[in-house]
Amino acid sequence: MDPVKPRQLLGVFDATMIVMGGIVGSGIFINPYVVALRVHTPFLILGVWLLGGGLALLGAFIWAELASRLPGAGGQYLYLREAYHPSVAFIYGWVLLLVTQTGGMAAVAVTFSRYYREITGLSVGDGPIAAATLMGLTAINCFGVRAGSNVQSLLMLLKAAAIAAMVVVGILWGGGTVHALPLLDRPVSLGLGSAIGAAMIPVAFAYGGWQTASFVAGEMRDPRRDLSRGLVIGVIGVVVLYLAVNFVCLRVLGPDGLAATRIPASAVMRAALGERGAQWIAFGIAISTLGFLSQGILTAPRVYYAMARDGLFFKSVGWLSPRSGVPVVAIVLQGVTATVIALSGRYEQILNYVISVDFISFGLTAASLFVFRRRITGSPEKLYLAPGHPYTTALFVLACAAIVITTIATFPANSAIGLVILLAGCPVYLYWSRRARQNPTVPNL
């Protein structure tokens, strides 16, 4: 389509920051209370967060091998396309653009605007601040992958520092203690298993996002090495941060106090430093949401770019700027779509639809490793091999299936809407694939 190629400028540090930035948003400051509502002892609460981290690490091992086998732009889109069929990859990109990515970005942008107004006292509404934030980060990423990655890395370091400060302050001045016993809040039974399964839903959501680093594989200096290392190091780093946050929440608030507050991070800081502490953590949450937003704007447009290069989307979306080497149209498309959703106020409803759909794509992508192992793709000496395969891969696929089933059973109406949106991509794919066959040189729209 054009002679411009993505510029390979990113290394292991960039990959690690992108992985961590894709996971850590505002959820870790809020979701601990949701888990404490469903399981009620420190052992179970920390155990569920550790279990979720282990699941994310299994996924990171799988994606690391997939990245070493197919180190191209688009990441997960590319894996689904090559393992199954272009239609599967297209539907993944379809849901990403219309629901998963843009809806999540809109929600995060509005969350940022609320904390920004709280910190600054600005009287402007949430919508204009969210829109300005989205378009500002979109503009930065249009200057090139290095500019976008530098901003993302800075924001990730700042939010890691905010989390570390919260943990240290809570331990030193928050008071309280963590009681190891009792281990369980009820006898071992089906009810206990159901409670743990329900607690895993917000945990799985909080750990989601590490896979988006694969979208920018085509812009890494050595994606086989850099992305595989960044995935593993980044997920381990987030597990440590998340366990530390939950430990300090349990220490200061206790299981009952944690379940009773919807803003556990603010409650911890208020207990330690009074209202000044609550204001400081509001600043930390604002930085965290901004960093999460920056990561999404940096990574996801590469999927729409890959779709366009396959002839399954407008040709202009697959255009790379000769000056910056990035898919400017794809970046702007995502920024504008997220802004429209943020201004419409429909982002909360959209987010309710995504969990079951998200984990269907996770399971399918992980299962693709079985396909690639049979094909023996990639040079053996350059491959990162997922430890414990096929057992660990099968465990991850089964865990994804369990989360999908649990989510559908818990939120049937929302899950049905998500599945309808997914299936709606089928006729759209047929349109674009037929158009690509009839006219291989689609006009630049």
KAQUIGI-V255102 format. One record per backbone hydrogen bond with DSSP energy under -1.0 kcal/mol. CO is the residue of the C=O (numbers start at 1). NH is the residue of the N-H. If there is no record, write none. Layout:
co=<CO/CO>
nh=<NH/NH>
//
This chain:
co=<7/10/11/12/13/14/15/16/17/18/20/26/27/27/29/30/31/32/33/35/35/41/42/43/44/45/46/47/48/49/50/51/52/53/54/55/56/57/58/59/60/61/62/63/64/65/66/70/72/74/75/76/77/78/79/80/85/86/87/88/89/90/91/92/93/94/95/95/96/96/99/100/101/102/103/104/105/106/107/108/109/110/111/112/113/114/115/116/117/125/126/127/128/129/130/131/132/133/134/135/136/137/138/140/144/145/146/147/148/149/150/151/152/153/154/155/156/157/158/159/160/161/162/163/164/165/166/167/168/169/170/189/190/191/192/193/194/195/196/199/200/201/202/203/209/210/211/212/213/214/215/216/217/219/219/222/223/225/226/227/228/229/230/231/232/233/234/235/236/237/238/239/240/241/242/243/244/245/246/247/248/249/250/254/255/256/263/264/265/266/267/268/269/270/274/275/276/277/278/279/280/281/282/283/284/285/286/287/288/289/290/291/292/293/294/295/296/299/300/301/302/303/304/305/306/307/308/314/315/316/321/326/326/327/328/329/330/331/332/333/334/335/336/337/338/339/340/341/341/346/347/348/350/351/354/355/356/357/358/359/360/361/362/363/364/366/367/368/369/370/371/372/372/379/380/386/388/388/390/391/392/393/394/395/396/397/398/399/400/401/402/403/404/405/406/407/411/412/413/414/415/416/417/418/419/420/422/423/425/426/427/428/429/430/431/432/433/434/435>
nh=<9/221/15/16/17/18/19/20/21/22/24/29/30/31/265/33/35/36/37/38/39/45/46/47/48/49/50/51/52/53/54/55/56/57/58/59/60/61/62/63/64/65/66/67/68/69/70/72/75/77/79/80/81/82/83/84/89/90/91/92/93/94/95/96/97/98/99/100/101/102/103/104/105/106/107/108/109/110/111/112/113/114/115/116/117/118/119/120/121/129/130/131/132/133/134/135/136/137/138/139/140/141/142/143/148/149/150/151/152/153/154/155/156/157/158/159/160/161/162/163/164/165/166/167/168/169/170/171/172/173/174/193/194/195/196/197/198/199/200/203/204/205/206/207/212/213/214/215/216/217/74/219/220/9/10/226/227/229/230/231/232/233/234/235/236/237/238/239/240/241/242/243/244/245/246/247/248/249/250/251/252/253/254/258/259/260/267/268/269/270/271/272/273/274/278/279/280/281/282/283/284/285/286/287/288/289/290/291/292/293/294/295/296/297/298/299/300/302/303/305/306/307/308/309/310/312/311/317/318/319/325/321/328/331/332/333/334/335/336/337/338/339/340/341/342/343/344/345/346/350/351/352/353/354/358/359/360/361/362/363/364/365/366/367/368/369/370/372/373/374/375/376/377/382/383/389/391/392/394/395/396/397/398/399/400/401/402/403/404/405/406/407/408/409/410/411/415/416/417/418/419/420/421/422/423/424/425/426/429/430/431/432/433/434/435/436/437/438/439>
//
